[in-house]
């Protein structure tokens, strides 16, 4: 029988920084594509912000 693990899982700072960086990149790309397509409006940017936050959170959680 295996011995139980001791200690706690450390949450890495790299996943936090990576999530933030990818979130910023997603928002930047979303904004550039919306501008090129001519659909840059407040609602489009809010949708882009929601997508960027969702991707950033996903990266943070997936890397834990």
SULNOR-V108133 format. One record per pair of residues at least 6 apart in sequence whose C-alpha atoms are under 7 Angstrom apart, sorted by sequence separation. I is the first residue (numbers start at 1). GAP is how many residues later the second one is. If there is no record, write none. Layout:
<<I,GAP> <I,GAP>>
This chain:
<<34,6> <31,14> <30,18> <27,21> <27,22> <27,25> <26,26> <24,28> <23,29> <23,30> <23,32> <23,33> <22,34> <20,36> <19,37> <19,38> <19,40> <19,41> <15,44> <16,44> <15,45> <15,48> <11,53>>
